[in-house]
Amino acid sequence: MADGTATTKLAEIILNRIRTSGDITFASFMESALYEPDLGYYTSAGRKVGAEGDFYTSMNVHSAFGRLIAQEICRFWEQLDSPASFTIAEAGAGGGQLAQDILDAISEDNPRFYNGLTYRLIEKEPSLQQAQAARLSRHADRLAWSSPDELASGTLSFTGCIISNELFDAMPVHIVELTEAGLREVYVSANADGFVERLLPPSTPELEKYLRKYEVRLLPGQRAEINLAASGWIAQAAATLTRGFVLTIDYGFLSGELYTPQRRNGTLLCYYKHSTNENPYQLVGEQDITTHINFSQLIVDGEEAGLKKAWYGEQYRFLLSAGLMEELIRLEAQAKDEQESLKHRLALKKLMLPEGGMGDTFKVLIQSKGVDNPQLLCMRKWGMGL
């Protein structure tokens, strides 16, 4: 998995860095490729998401996605005894699309909740704040901003919920491979032509500890991604909440399924203009690099930090239980013609269906803190009340 050509300014910078200072872990390479100031995929200008970007997320498919999340957040508020002050913190808030759909829905459906609400946008790229403020201008009195460093520092503390949509899959990962000599880590080196990979002893004992903790047994020649940053993030989220919920939406599996021998080369994928490839060393800074996440890690480490697993399941189950069919009926009643009605149906179908849709590729995890036996919408049996 290497490419001899350096086709971008960022690729040349990273190559020169390696030639000057030595080989780097794949996690360091991925960190630079995605987050290098002004040049990384997420820190440079340009549309990343939607028809003009490189990939879709559920929130770009239809505003109903955010409206249904808003329904569950209203349930969170009720389960916390409807406090006068409630914070929704969205990590990786991007352009503010999800925030807009959630705030629009709550302001329309639950004014009392909305009036005591703070929506805190947490985003690594500071230049996005202006775009978020413009998009969310009608909700200006409800908005606040924080950097990921503020979340990590422990200075934030609130009752409410922390939500993320495709946050963990964009965190830098270490890549390991089981060899005849034992566990080795993928390092990124440089030769005269460009990037090359080398297998070297692990950079930290945390990698082997991770495999033991989540009972991962690799076969000889099998590669796997390890996201060490996710453990710290979930612990910080737990510390930030006095009482409340953490809602995570992402693509991934529990540990046993994620690290199955059938995934001999891991799950790393790159996205560029709605096409995928497995070569992170091309188009450096111009293509997204992602991996499936280990939900067992979030559940186990969340428990250690004081978060109880309330619910885990496929996105289609979550959306149905949160009221997707009712939302479709509402949209069709408001549609001005059959073409608009069909557009709604096709979009919601994409959110729900497996095999080409997003329904079972994406999972939803809800964790709670300071709430005994929460009764959530996602726990409903379809077609029944709670």
Salt bridges, closest charged atoms under 4 A:
ASP23 OD2 - ARG198 NH1 2.49
GLU31 OE2 - LYS124 NZ 3.32
GLU36 OE2 - ARG17 NH2 2.81
GLU52 OE1 - ARG47 NH1 3.68
GLU78 OE1 - ARG75 NH1 3.67
ASP104 OD1 - ARG138 NH1 2.67
ASP104 OD1 - HIS139 NE2 2.67
GLU108 OE1 - ARG67 NH1 3.35
ASP109 OD2 - ARG67 NH2 3.46
GLU177 OE1 - ARG223 NE 2.83
GLU185 OE2 - HIS174 ND1 2.64
GLU197 OE1 - ARG223 NH2 2.89
GLU206 OE2 - LYS209 NZ 3.01
ASP301 OD1 - LYS213 NZ 2.81
GLU304 OE1 - LYS213 NZ 3.06
GLU314 OE1 - ARG317 NE 2.85
GLU327 OE2 - ARG67 NE 3.46
GLU327 OE2 - ARG330 NH2 2.60
GLU332 OE2 - ARG345 NH1 2.65
GLU338 OE2 - ARG345 NH2 2.87
GLU340 OE1 - LYS336 NZ 3.02
GLU340 OE2 - HIS344 NE2 3.62
